[in-house]
Amino acid sequence: MGEIENLERVLREHPFFKGIDQKACATIVGCAANERFDAGEYIFREGGAADKFYLLRHGNVALEVHVPGHDPIIVETLQEGDVLGWSWMVPPYRWRADARALYLVRAISLDAKCLREKYESDHTLGLELFKRFVPIIARRVEAGRLQLIDMYGKSRDKK
């Protein structure tokens, strides 16, 4: 029981779940687990099954995309307090980038299948999660757009 209480406290304290309803938090904690990733370890790879998302508690994670003929491009670097992964919400539930731990990462993972089942039967929970994820998705799309501008802007300047 202590671990569940601890996970619920951690969820409530994480910026992503700030102000969340107690009932919703109690429901979500049933899908949560502590995880750890060493520096250089991939948390997930592009194209793999998006079966979790992560609340970062410690460390830094690079979101990388691969471009043929180039080194991976770091689209964004996430840190403590950030949320990693939104692809679990959008069919076909596949990761759209790689996530690599830059330093030791401690995170709370949330099982996607568990959450989808819970919000299918509790639409209020689903709405709450979607409202919290939409700004994250928008920020990630913007970060990718800025990387493209930076990459193609440099190539035009060289011509």
MODELLER restraints for C-alpha pairs under 7 A, 6 or more apart:
rsr = mdl.restraints
at = mdl.atoms
rsr.add(forms.Gaussian(group=physical.xy_distance, feature=features.Distance(at['CA:4:A'], at['CA:29:A']), mean=6.89, stdev=0.5))
rsr.add(forms.Gaussian(group=physical.xy_distance, feature=features.Distance(at['CA:7:A'], at['CA:29:A']), mean=6.52, stdev=0.5))
rsr.add(forms.Gaussian(group=physical.xy_distance, feature=features.Distance(at['CA:8:A'], at['CA:25:A']), mean=6.70, stdev=0.5))
rsr.add(forms.Gaussian(group=physical.xy_distance, feature=features.Distance(at['CA:8:A'], at['CA:26:A']), mean=6.84, stdev=0.5))
rsr.add(forms.Gaussian(group=physical.xy_distance, feature=features.Distance(at['CA:8:A'], at['CA:29:A']), mean=5.71, stdev=0.5))
rsr.add(forms.Gaussian(group=physical.xy_distance, feature=features.Distance(at['CA:11:A'], at['CA:17:A']), mean=6.25, stdev=0.5))
rsr.add(forms.Gaussian(group=physical.xy_distance, feature=features.Distance(at['CA:12:A'], at['CA:18:A']), mean=6.01, stdev=0.5))
rsr.add(forms.Gaussian(group=physical.xy_distance, feature=features.Distance(at['CA:14:A'], at['CA:81:A']), mean=6.26, stdev=0.5))
rsr.add(forms.Gaussian(group=physical.xy_distance, feature=features.Distance(at['CA:15:A'], at['CA:81:A']), mean=6.02, stdev=0.5))
rsr.add(forms.Gaussian(group=physical.xy_distance, feature=features.Distance(at['CA:24:A'], at['CA:125:A']), mean=6.21, stdev=0.5))
rsr.add(forms.Gaussian(group=physical.xy_distance, feature=features.Distance(at['CA:28:A'], at['CA:115:A']), mean=6.93, stdev=0.5))
rsr.add(forms.Gaussian(group=physical.xy_distance, feature=features.Distance(at['CA:31:A'], at['CA:110:A']), mean=5.31, stdev=0.5))
rsr.add(forms.Gaussian(group=physical.xy_distance, feature=features.Distance(at['CA:31:A'], at['CA:111:A']), mean=5.26, stdev=0.5))
rsr.add(forms.Gaussian(group=physical.xy_distance, feature=features.Distance(at['CA:31:A'], at['CA:114:A']), mean=5.77, stdev=0.5))
rsr.add(forms.Gaussian(group=physical.xy_distance, feature=features.Distance(at['CA:31:A'], at['CA:115:A']), mean=6.52, stdev=0.5))
rsr.add(forms.Gaussian(group=physical.xy_distance, feature=features.Distance(at['CA:32:A'], at['CA:108:A']), mean=6.39, stdev=0.5))
rsr.add(forms.Gaussian(group=physical.xy_distance, feature=features.Distance(at['CA:32:A'], at['CA:109:A']), mean=5.56, stdev=0.5))
rsr.add(forms.Gaussian(group=physical.xy_distance, feature=features.Distance(at['CA:32:A'], at['CA:110:A']), mean=4.52, stdev=0.5))
rsr.add(forms.Gaussian(group=physical.xy_distance, feature=features.Distance(at['CA:32:A'], at['CA:111:A']), mean=6.50, stdev=0.5))
rsr.add(forms.Gaussian(group=physical.xy_distance, feature=features.Distance(at['CA:33:A'], at['CA:108:A']), mean=5.51, stdev=0.5))
rsr.add(forms.Gaussian(group=physical.xy_distance, feature=features.Distance(at['CA:33:A'], at['CA:109:A']), mean=5.30, stdev=0.5))
rsr.add(forms.Gaussian(group=physical.xy_distance, feature=features.Distance(at['CA:33:A'], at['CA:110:A']), mean=6.58, stdev=0.5))
rsr.add(forms.Gaussian(group=physical.xy_distance, feature=features.Distance(at['CA:34:A'], at['CA:107:A']), mean=6.00, stdev=0.5))
rsr.add(forms.Gaussian(group=physical.xy_distance, feature=features.Distance(at['CA:34:A'], at['CA:108:A']), mean=4.64, stdev=0.5))
rsr.add(forms.Gaussian(group=physical.xy_distance, feature=features.Distance(at['CA:34:A'], at['CA:109:A']), mean=6.24, stdev=0.5))
rsr.add(forms.Gaussian(group=physical.xy_distance, feature=features.Distance(at['CA:35:A'], at['CA:106:A']), mean=5.89, stdev=0.5))
rsr.add(forms.Gaussian(group=physical.xy_distance, feature=features.Distance(at['CA:35:A'], at['CA:107:A']), mean=5.28, stdev=0.5))
rsr.add(forms.Gaussian(group=physical.xy_distance, feature=features.Distance(at['CA:35:A'], at['CA:108:A']), mean=5.92, stdev=0.5))
rsr.add(forms.Gaussian(group=physical.xy_distance, feature=features.Distance(at['CA:35:A'], at['CA:109:A']), mean=6.49, stdev=0.5))
rsr.add(forms.Gaussian(group=physical.xy_distance, feature=features.Distance(at['CA:36:A'], at['CA:105:A']), mean=5.58, stdev=0.5))
rsr.add(forms.Gaussian(group=physical.xy_distance, feature=features.Distance(at['CA:36:A'], at['CA:106:A']), mean=4.56, stdev=0.5))
rsr.add(forms.Gaussian(group=physical.xy_distance, feature=features.Distance(at['CA:36:A'], at['CA:107:A']), mean=6.28, stdev=0.5))
rsr.add(forms.Gaussian(group=physical.xy_distance, feature=features.Distance(at['CA:37:A'], at['CA:101:A']), mean=6.53, stdev=0.5))
rsr.add(forms.Gaussian(group=physical.xy_distance, feature=features.Distance(at['CA:37:A'], at['CA:104:A']), mean=5.85, stdev=0.5))
rsr.add(forms.Gaussian(group=physical.xy_distance, feature=features.Distance(at['CA:37:A'], at['CA:105:A']), mean=5.05, stdev=0.5))
rsr.add(forms.Gaussian(group=physical.xy_distance, feature=features.Distance(at['CA:37:A'], at['CA:106:A']), mean=6.59, stdev=0.5))
rsr.add(forms.Gaussian(group=physical.xy_distance, feature=features.Distance(at['CA:38:A'], at['CA:101:A']), mean=6.52, stdev=0.5))
rsr.add(forms.Gaussian(group=physical.xy_distance, feature=features.Distance(at['CA:38:A'], at['CA:103:A']), mean=6.50, stdev=0.5))
rsr.add(forms.Gaussian(group=physical.xy_distance, feature=features.Distance(at['CA:38:A'], at['CA:104:A']), mean=4.62, stdev=0.5))
rsr.add(forms.Gaussian(group=physical.xy_distance, feature=features.Distance(at['CA:38:A'], at['CA:105:A']), mean=6.39, stdev=0.5))
rsr.add(forms.Gaussian(group=physical.xy_distance, feature=features.Distance(at['CA:39:A'], at['CA:101:A']), mean=5.06, stdev=0.5))
rsr.add(forms.Gaussian(group=physical.xy_distance, feature=features.Distance(at['CA:39:A'], at['CA:102:A']), mean=5.01, stdev=0.5))
rsr.add(forms.Gaussian(group=physical.xy_distance, feature=features.Distance(at['CA:39:A'], at['CA:103:A']), mean=4.18, stdev=0.5))
rsr.add(forms.Gaussian(group=physical.xy_distance, feature=features.Distance(at['CA:39:A'], at['CA:104:A']), mean=4.98, stdev=0.5))
rsr.add(forms.Gaussian(group=physical.xy_distance, feature=features.Distance(at['CA:40:A'], at['CA:100:A']), mean=6.06, stdev=0.5))
rsr.add(forms.Gaussian(group=physical.xy_distance, feature=features.Distance(at['CA:40:A'], at['CA:101:A']), mean=5.27, stdev=0.5))
rsr.add(forms.Gaussian(group=physical.xy_distance, feature=features.Distance(at['CA:40:A'], at['CA:102:A']), mean=5.69, stdev=0.5))
rsr.add(forms.Gaussian(group=physical.xy_distance, feature=features.Distance(at['CA:41:A'], at['CA:100:A']), mean=5.73, stdev=0.5))
rsr.add(forms.Gaussian(group=physical.xy_distance, feature=features.Distance(at['CA:41:A'], at['CA:101:A']), mean=5.51, stdev=0.5))
rsr.add(forms.Gaussian(group=physical.xy_distance, feature=features.Distance(at['CA:42:A'], at['CA:99:A']), mean=5.77, stdev=0.5))
rsr.add(forms.Gaussian(group=physical.xy_distance, feature=features.Distance(at['CA:42:A'], at['CA:100:A']), mean=4.31, stdev=0.5))
rsr.add(forms.Gaussian(group=physical.xy_distance, feature=features.Distance(at['CA:42:A'], at['CA:101:A']), mean=6.26, stdev=0.5))
rsr.add(forms.Gaussian(group=physical.xy_distance, feature=features.Distance(at['CA:43:A'], at['CA:99:A']), mean=5.41, stdev=0.5))
rsr.add(forms.Gaussian(group=physical.xy_distance, feature=features.Distance(at['CA:43:A'], at['CA:100:A']), mean=5.74, stdev=0.5))
rsr.add(forms.Gaussian(group=physical.xy_distance, feature=features.Distance(at['CA:43:A'], at['CA:101:A']), mean=6.91, stdev=0.5))
rsr.add(forms.Gaussian(group=physical.xy_distance, feature=features.Distance(at['CA:44:A'], at['CA:98:A']), mean=5.69, stdev=0.5))
rsr.add(forms.Gaussian(group=physical.xy_distance, feature=features.Distance(at['CA:44:A'], at['CA:99:A']), mean=5.40, stdev=0.5))
rsr.add(forms.Gaussian(group=physical.xy_distance, feature=features.Distance(at['CA:45:A'], at['CA:95:A']), mean=6.58, stdev=0.5))
rsr.add(forms.Gaussian(group=physical.xy_distance, feature=features.Distance(at['CA:45:A'], at['CA:97:A']), mean=6.37, stdev=0.5))
rsr.add(forms.Gaussian(group=physical.xy_distance, feature=features.Distance(at['CA:45:A'], at['CA:98:A']), mean=4.31, stdev=0.5))
rsr.add(forms.Gaussian(group=physical.xy_distance, feature=features.Distance(at['CA:45:A'], at['CA:99:A']), mean=6.49, stdev=0.5))
rsr.add(forms.Gaussian(group=physical.xy_distance, feature=features.Distance(at['CA:46:A'], at['CA:95:A']), mean=4.80, stdev=0.5))
rsr.add(forms.Gaussian(group=physical.xy_distance, feature=features.Distance(at['CA:46:A'], at['CA:96:A']), mean=5.08, stdev=0.5))
rsr.add(forms.Gaussian(group=physical.xy_distance, feature=features.Distance(at['CA:46:A'], at['CA:97:A']), mean=4.36, stdev=0.5))
rsr.add(forms.Gaussian(group=physical.xy_distance, feature=features.Distance(at['CA:46:A'], at['CA:98:A']), mean=4.93, stdev=0.5))
rsr.add(forms.Gaussian(group=physical.xy_distance, feature=features.Distance(at['CA:47:A'], at['CA:94:A']), mean=5.24, stdev=0.5))
rsr.add(forms.Gaussian(group=physical.xy_distance, feature=features.Distance(at['CA:47:A'], at['CA:95:A']), mean=5.09, stdev=0.5))
rsr.add(forms.Gaussian(group=physical.xy_distance, feature=features.Distance(at['CA:47:A'], at['CA:96:A']), mean=6.28, stdev=0.5))
rsr.add(forms.Gaussian(group=physical.xy_distance, feature=features.Distance(at['CA:48:A'], at['CA:94:A']), mean=5.45, stdev=0.5))
rsr.add(forms.Gaussian(group=physical.xy_distance, feature=features.Distance(at['CA:48:A'], at['CA:95:A']), mean=5.59, stdev=0.5))
rsr.add(forms.Gaussian(group=physical.xy_distance, feature=features.Distance(at['CA:49:A'], at['CA:93:A']), mean=6.08, stdev=0.5))
rsr.add(forms.Gaussian(group=physical.xy_distance, feature=features.Distance(at['CA:49:A'], at['CA:94:A']), mean=4.75, stdev=0.5))
rsr.add(forms.Gaussian(group=physical.xy_distance, feature=features.Distance(at['CA:49:A'], at['CA:95:A']), mean=6.40, stdev=0.5))
rsr.add(forms.Gaussian(group=physical.xy_distance, feature=features.Distance(at['CA:50:A'], at['CA:87:A']), mean=5.84, stdev=0.5))
rsr.add(forms.Gaussian(group=physical.xy_distance, feature=features.Distance(at['CA:50:A'], at['CA:88:A']), mean=4.82, stdev=0.5))
rsr.add(forms.Gaussian(group=physical.xy_distance, feature=features.Distance(at['CA:50:A'], at['CA:93:A']), mean=4.99, stdev=0.5))
rsr.add(forms.Gaussian(group=physical.xy_distance, feature=features.Distance(at['CA:50:A'], at['CA:94:A']), mean=4.72, stdev=0.5))
rsr.add(forms.Gaussian(group=physical.xy_distance, feature=features.Distance(at['CA:50:A'], at['CA:95:A']), mean=5.25, stdev=0.5))
rsr.add(forms.Gaussian(group=physical.xy_distance, feature=features.Distance(at['CA:51:A'], at['CA:88:A']), mean=5.84, stdev=0.5))
rsr.add(forms.Gaussian(group=physical.xy_distance, feature=features.Distance(at['CA:51:A'], at['CA:111:A']), mean=6.17, stdev=0.5))
rsr.add(forms.Gaussian(group=physical.xy_distance, feature=features.Distance(at['CA:51:A'], at['CA:112:A']), mean=4.94, stdev=0.5))
rsr.add(forms.Gaussian(group=physical.xy_distance, feature=features.Distance(at['CA:51:A'], at['CA:113:A']), mean=6.67, stdev=0.5))
rsr.add(forms.Gaussian(group=physical.xy_distance, feature=features.Distance(at['CA:52:A'], at['CA:88:A']), mean=6.38, stdev=0.5))
rsr.add(forms.Gaussian(group=physical.xy_distance, feature=features.Distance(at['CA:52:A'], at['CA:109:A']), mean=6.20, stdev=0.5))
rsr.add(forms.Gaussian(group=physical.xy_distance, feature=features.Distance(at['CA:52:A'], at['CA:110:A']), mean=5.31, stdev=0.5))
rsr.add(forms.Gaussian(group=physical.xy_distance, feature=features.Distance(at['CA:52:A'], at['CA:111:A']), mean=4.65, stdev=0.5))
rsr.add(forms.Gaussian(group=physical.xy_distance, feature=features.Distance(at['CA:52:A'], at['CA:112:A']), mean=4.75, stdev=0.5))
rsr.add(forms.Gaussian(group=physical.xy_distance, feature=features.Distance(at['CA:53:A'], at['CA:84:A']), mean=5.82, stdev=0.5))
rsr.add(forms.Gaussian(group=physical.xy_distance, feature=features.Distance(at['CA:53:A'], at['CA:85:A']), mean=4.82, stdev=0.5))
rsr.add(forms.Gaussian(group=physical.xy_distance, feature=features.Distance(at['CA:53:A'], at['CA:86:A']), mean=6.65, stdev=0.5))
rsr.add(forms.Gaussian(group=physical.xy_distance, feature=features.Distance(at['CA:53:A'], at['CA:109:A']), mean=5.62, stdev=0.5))
rsr.add(forms.Gaussian(group=physical.xy_distance, feature=features.Distance(at['CA:53:A'], at['CA:110:A']), mean=5.38, stdev=0.5))
rsr.add(forms.Gaussian(group=physical.xy_distance, feature=features.Distance(at['CA:53:A'], at['CA:111:A']), mean=6.98, stdev=0.5))
rsr.add(forms.Gaussian(group=physical.xy_distance, feature=features.Distance(at['CA:53:A'], at['CA:112:A']), mean=6.99, stdev=0.5))
rsr.add(forms.Gaussian(group=physical.xy_distance, feature=features.Distance(at['CA:54:A'], at['CA:83:A']), mean=5.72, stdev=0.5))
rsr.add(forms.Gaussian(group=physical.xy_distance, feature=features.Distance(at['CA:54:A'], at['CA:84:A']), mean=4.94, stdev=0.5))
rsr.add(forms.Gaussian(group=physical.xy_distance, feature=features.Distance(at['CA:54:A'], at['CA:85:A']), mean=6.50, stdev=0.5))
rsr.add(forms.Gaussian(group=physical.xy_distance, feature=features.Distance(at['CA:54:A'], at['CA:107:A']), mean=6.02, stdev=0.5))
rsr.add(forms.Gaussian(group=physical.xy_distance, feature=features.Distance(at['CA:54:A'], at['CA:108:A']), mean=5.52, stdev=0.5))
rsr.add(forms.Gaussian(group=physical.xy_distance, feature=features.Distance(at['CA:54:A'], at['CA:109:A']), mean=4.43, stdev=0.5))
rsr.add(forms.Gaussian(group=physical.xy_distance, feature=features.Distance(at['CA:54:A'], at['CA:110:A']), mean=6.25, stdev=0.5))
rsr.add(forms.Gaussian(group=physical.xy_distance, feature=features.Distance(at['CA:55:A'], at['CA:81:A']), mean=6.82, stdev=0.5))
rsr.add(forms.Gaussian(group=physical.xy_distance, feature=features.Distance(at['CA:55:A'], at['CA:82:A']), mean=6.22, stdev=0.5))
rsr.add(forms.Gaussian(group=physical.xy_distance, feature=features.Distance(at['CA:55:A'], at['CA:83:A']), mean=4.79, stdev=0.5))
rsr.add(forms.Gaussian(group=physical.xy_distance, feature=features.Distance(at['CA:55:A'], at['CA:84:A']), mean=6.39, stdev=0.5))
rsr.add(forms.Gaussian(group=physical.xy_distance, feature=features.Distance(at['CA:55:A'], at['CA:107:A']), mean=5.41, stdev=0.5))
rsr.add(forms.Gaussian(group=physical.xy_distance, feature=features.Distance(at['CA:55:A'], at['CA:108:A']), mean=5.12, stdev=0.5))
rsr.add(forms.Gaussian(group=physical.xy_distance, feature=features.Distance(at['CA:55:A'], at['CA:109:A']), mean=6.48, stdev=0.5))
rsr.add(forms.Gaussian(group=physical.xy_distance, feature=features.Distance(at['CA:56:A'], at['CA:79:A']), mean=6.51, stdev=0.5))
rsr.add(forms.Gaussian(group=physical.xy_distance, feature=features.Distance(at['CA:56:A'], at['CA:80:A']), mean=4.94, stdev=0.5))
rsr.add(forms.Gaussian(group=physical.xy_distance, feature=features.Distance(at['CA:56:A'], at['CA:81:A']), mean=5.48, stdev=0.5))
rsr.add(forms.Gaussian(group=physical.xy_distance, feature=features.Distance(at['CA:56:A'], at['CA:82:A']), mean=5.52, stdev=0.5))
rsr.add(forms.Gaussian(group=physical.xy_distance, feature=features.Distance(at['CA:56:A'], at['CA:83:A']), mean=6.10, stdev=0.5))
rsr.add(forms.Gaussian(group=physical.xy_distance, feature=features.Distance(at['CA:56:A'], at['CA:106:A']), mean=6.40, stdev=0.5))
rsr.add(forms.Gaussian(group=physical.xy_distance, feature=features.Distance(at['CA:56:A'], at['CA:107:A']), mean=4.53, stdev=0.5))
rsr.add(forms.Gaussian(group=physical.xy_distance, feature=features.Distance(at['CA:56:A'], at['CA:108:A']), mean=6.69, stdev=0.5))
rsr.add(forms.Gaussian(group=physical.xy_distance, feature=features.Distance(at['CA:57:A'], at['CA:80:A']), mean=4.81, stdev=0.5))
rsr.add(forms.Gaussian(group=physical.xy_distance, feature=features.Distance(at['CA:57:A'], at['CA:81:A']), mean=6.01, stdev=0.5))
rsr.add(forms.Gaussian(group=physical.xy_distance, feature=features.Distance(at['CA:57:A'], at['CA:106:A']), mean=5.46, stdev=0.5))
rsr.add(forms.Gaussian(group=physical.xy_distance, feature=features.Distance(at['CA:57:A'], at['CA:107:A']), mean=5.09, stdev=0.5))
rsr.add(forms.Gaussian(group=physical.xy_distance, feature=features.Distance(at['CA:58:A'], at['CA:79:A']), mean=6.95, stdev=0.5))
rsr.add(forms.Gaussian(group=physical.xy_distance, feature=features.Distance(at['CA:58:A'], at['CA:80:A']), mean=4.88, stdev=0.5))
rsr.add(forms.Gaussian(group=physical.xy_distance, feature=features.Distance(at['CA:58:A'], at['CA:105:A']), mean=5.30, stdev=0.5))
rsr.add(forms.Gaussian(group=physical.xy_distance, feature=features.Distance(at['CA:58:A'], at['CA:106:A']), mean=5.02, stdev=0.5))
rsr.add(forms.Gaussian(group=physical.xy_distance, feature=features.Distance(at['CA:58:A'], at['CA:107:A']), mean=6.87, stdev=0.5))
rsr.add(forms.Gaussian(group=physical.xy_distance, feature=features.Distance(at['CA:59:A'], at['CA:79:A']), mean=5.82, stdev=0.5))
rsr.add(forms.Gaussian(group=physical.xy_distance, feature=features.Distance(at['CA:59:A'], at['CA:80:A']), mean=6.07, stdev=0.5))
rsr.add(forms.Gaussian(group=physical.xy_distance, feature=features.Distance(at['CA:59:A'], at['CA:103:A']), mean=5.47, stdev=0.5))
rsr.add(forms.Gaussian(group=physical.xy_distance, feature=features.Distance(at['CA:59:A'], at['CA:104:A']), mean=5.48, stdev=0.5))
rsr.add(forms.Gaussian(group=physical.xy_distance, feature=features.Distance(at['CA:59:A'], at['CA:105:A']), mean=4.42, stdev=0.5))
rsr.add(forms.Gaussian(group=physical.xy_distance, feature=features.Distance(at['CA:59:A'], at['CA:106:A']), mean=6.71, stdev=0.5))
rsr.add(forms.Gaussian(group=physical.xy_distance, feature=features.Distance(at['CA:60:A'], at['CA:77:A']), mean=6.66, stdev=0.5))
rsr.add(forms.Gaussian(group=physical.xy_distance, feature=features.Distance(at['CA:60:A'], at['CA:78:A']), mean=5.49, stdev=0.5))
rsr.add(forms.Gaussian(group=physical.xy_distance, feature=features.Distance(at['CA:60:A'], at['CA:79:A']), mean=4.48, stdev=0.5))
rsr.add(forms.Gaussian(group=physical.xy_distance, feature=features.Distance(at['CA:60:A'], at['CA:80:A']), mean=6.97, stdev=0.5))
rsr.add(forms.Gaussian(group=physical.xy_distance, feature=features.Distance(at['CA:60:A'], at['CA:101:A']), mean=6.06, stdev=0.5))
rsr.add(forms.Gaussian(group=physical.xy_distance, feature=features.Distance(at['CA:60:A'], at['CA:102:A']), mean=5.41, stdev=0.5))
rsr.add(forms.Gaussian(group=physical.xy_distance, feature=features.Distance(at['CA:60:A'], at['CA:103:A']), mean=5.81, stdev=0.5))
rsr.add(forms.Gaussian(group=physical.xy_distance, feature=features.Distance(at['CA:60:A'], at['CA:105:A']), mean=6.49, stdev=0.5))
rsr.add(forms.Gaussian(group=physical.xy_distance, feature=features.Distance(at['CA:61:A'], at['CA:77:A']), mean=5.59, stdev=0.5))
rsr.add(forms.Gaussian(group=physical.xy_distance, feature=features.Distance(at['CA:61:A'], at['CA:78:A']), mean=5.05, stdev=0.5))
rsr.add(forms.Gaussian(group=physical.xy_distance, feature=features.Distance(at['CA:61:A'], at['CA:79:A']), mean=6.43, stdev=0.5))
rsr.add(forms.Gaussian(group=physical.xy_distance, feature=features.Distance(at['CA:61:A'], at['CA:99:A']), mean=6.29, stdev=0.5))
rsr.add(forms.Gaussian(group=physical.xy_distance, feature=features.Distance(at['CA:61:A'], at['CA:100:A']), mean=5.43, stdev=0.5))
rsr.add(forms.Gaussian(group=physical.xy_distance, feature=features.Distance(at['CA:61:A'], at['CA:101:A']), mean=4.49, stdev=0.5))
rsr.add(forms.Gaussian(group=physical.xy_distance, feature=features.Distance(at['CA:61:A'], at['CA:102:A']), mean=5.43, stdev=0.5))
rsr.add(forms.Gaussian(group=physical.xy_distance, feature=features.Distance(at['CA:62:A'], at['CA:74:A']), mean=6.09, stdev=0.5))
rsr.add(forms.Gaussian(group=physical.xy_distance, feature=features.Distance(at['CA:62:A'], at['CA:76:A']), mean=6.07, stdev=0.5))
rsr.add(forms.Gaussian(group=physical.xy_distance, feature=features.Distance(at['CA:62:A'], at['CA:77:A']), mean=4.54, stdev=0.5))
rsr.add(forms.Gaussian(group=physical.xy_distance, feature=features.Distance(at['CA:62:A'], at['CA:78:A']), mean=6.37, stdev=0.5))
rsr.add(forms.Gaussian(group=physical.xy_distance, feature=features.Distance(at['CA:62:A'], at['CA:99:A']), mean=5.61, stdev=0.5))
rsr.add(forms.Gaussian(group=physical.xy_distance, feature=features.Distance(at['CA:62:A'], at['CA:100:A']), mean=5.23, stdev=0.5))
rsr.add(forms.Gaussian(group=physical.xy_distance, feature=features.Distance(at['CA:62:A'], at['CA:101:A']), mean=6.43, stdev=0.5))
rsr.add(forms.Gaussian(group=physical.xy_distance, feature=features.Distance(at['CA:62:A'], at['CA:102:A']), mean=6.52, stdev=0.5))
rsr.add(forms.Gaussian(group=physical.xy_distance, feature=features.Distance(at['CA:63:A'], at['CA:74:A']), mean=5.61, stdev=0.5))
rsr.add(forms.Gaussian(group=physical.xy_distance, feature=features.Distance(at['CA:63:A'], at['CA:75:A']), mean=5.62, stdev=0.5))
rsr.add(forms.Gaussian(group=physical.xy_distance, feature=features.Distance(at['CA:63:A'], at['CA:76:A']), mean=5.31, stdev=0.5))
rsr.add(forms.Gaussian(group=physical.xy_distance, feature=features.Distance(at['CA:63:A'], at['CA:77:A']), mean=6.14, stdev=0.5))
rsr.add(forms.Gaussian(group=physical.xy_distance, feature=features.Distance(at['CA:63:A'], at['CA:97:A']), mean=6.40, stdev=0.5))
rsr.add(forms.Gaussian(group=physical.xy_distance, feature=features.Distance(at['CA:63:A'], at['CA:98:A']), mean=5.70, stdev=0.5))
rsr.add(forms.Gaussian(group=physical.xy_distance, feature=features.Distance(at['CA:63:A'], at['CA:99:A']), mean=4.71, stdev=0.5))
rsr.add(forms.Gaussian(group=physical.xy_distance, feature=features.Distance(at['CA:63:A'], at['CA:100:A']), mean=6.70, stdev=0.5))
rsr.add(forms.Gaussian(group=physical.xy_distance, feature=features.Distance(at['CA:64:A'], at['CA:72:A']), mean=5.88, stdev=0.5))
rsr.add(forms.Gaussian(group=physical.xy_distance, feature=features.Distance(at['CA:64:A'], at['CA:73:A']), mean=5.32, stdev=0.5))
rsr.add(forms.Gaussian(group=physical.xy_distance, feature=features.Distance(at['CA:64:A'], at['CA:74:A']), mean=4.40, stdev=0.5))
rsr.add(forms.Gaussian(group=physical.xy_distance, feature=features.Distance(at['CA:64:A'], at['CA:75:A']), mean=5.66, stdev=0.5))
rsr.add(forms.Gaussian(group=physical.xy_distance, feature=features.Distance(at['CA:64:A'], at['CA:97:A']), mean=5.69, stdev=0.5))
rsr.add(forms.Gaussian(group=physical.xy_distance, feature=features.Distance(at['CA:64:A'], at['CA:98:A']), mean=5.05, stdev=0.5))
rsr.add(forms.Gaussian(group=physical.xy_distance, feature=features.Distance(at['CA:64:A'], at['CA:99:A']), mean=6.28, stdev=0.5))
rsr.add(forms.Gaussian(group=physical.xy_distance, feature=features.Distance(at['CA:65:A'], at['CA:72:A']), mean=5.56, stdev=0.5))
rsr.add(forms.Gaussian(group=physical.xy_distance, feature=features.Distance(at['CA:65:A'], at['CA:73:A']), mean=5.35, stdev=0.5))
rsr.add(forms.Gaussian(group=physical.xy_distance, feature=features.Distance(at['CA:65:A'], at['CA:74:A']), mean=6.64, stdev=0.5))
rsr.add(forms.Gaussian(group=physical.xy_distance, feature=features.Distance(at['CA:65:A'], at['CA:75:A']), mean=6.96, stdev=0.5))
rsr.add(forms.Gaussian(group=physical.xy_distance, feature=features.Distance(at['CA:65:A'], at['CA:97:A']), mean=5.20, stdev=0.5))
rsr.add(forms.Gaussian(group=physical.xy_distance, feature=features.Distance(at['CA:65:A'], at['CA:98:A']), mean=6.33, stdev=0.5))
rsr.add(forms.Gaussian(group=physical.xy_distance, feature=features.Distance(at['CA:66:A'], at['CA:72:A']), mean=4.65, stdev=0.5))
rsr.add(forms.Gaussian(group=physical.xy_distance, feature=features.Distance(at['CA:66:A'], at['CA:73:A']), mean=6.35, stdev=0.5))
rsr.add(forms.Gaussian(group=physical.xy_distance, feature=features.Distance(at['CA:75:A'], at['CA:143:A']), mean=6.16, stdev=0.5))
rsr.add(forms.Gaussian(group=physical.xy_distance, feature=features.Distance(at['CA:75:A'], at['CA:144:A']), mean=5.74, stdev=0.5))
rsr.add(forms.Gaussian(group=physical.xy_distance, feature=features.Distance(at['CA:75:A'], at['CA:147:A']), mean=6.33, stdev=0.5))
rsr.add(forms.Gaussian(group=physical.xy_distance, feature=features.Distance(at['CA:76:A'], at['CA:143:A']), mean=6.58, stdev=0.5))
rsr.add(forms.Gaussian(group=physical.xy_distance, feature=features.Distance(at['CA:86:A'], at['CA:137:A']), mean=6.83, stdev=0.5))
rsr.add(forms.Gaussian(group=physical.xy_distance, feature=features.Distance(at['CA:87:A'], at['CA:93:A']), mean=5.56, stdev=0.5))
rsr.add(forms.Gaussian(group=physical.xy_distance, feature=features.Distance(at['CA:87:A'], at['CA:94:A']), mean=6.03, stdev=0.5))
rsr.add(forms.Gaussian(group=physical.xy_distance, feature=features.Distance(at['CA:87:A'], at['CA:95:A']), mean=5.58, stdev=0.5))
rsr.add(forms.Gaussian(group=physical.xy_distance, feature=features.Distance(at['CA:87:A'], at['CA:96:A']), mean=6.95, stdev=0.5))
rsr.add(forms.Gaussian(group=physical.xy_distance, feature=features.Distance(at['CA:88:A'], at['CA:112:A']), mean=5.94, stdev=0.5))
rsr.add(forms.Gaussian(group=physical.xy_distance, feature=features.Distance(at['CA:119:A'], at['CA:125:A']), mean=5.35, stdev=0.5))
rsr.add(forms.Gaussian(group=physical.xy_distance, feature=features.Distance(at['CA:119:A'], at['CA:126:A']), mean=4.47, stdev=0.5))
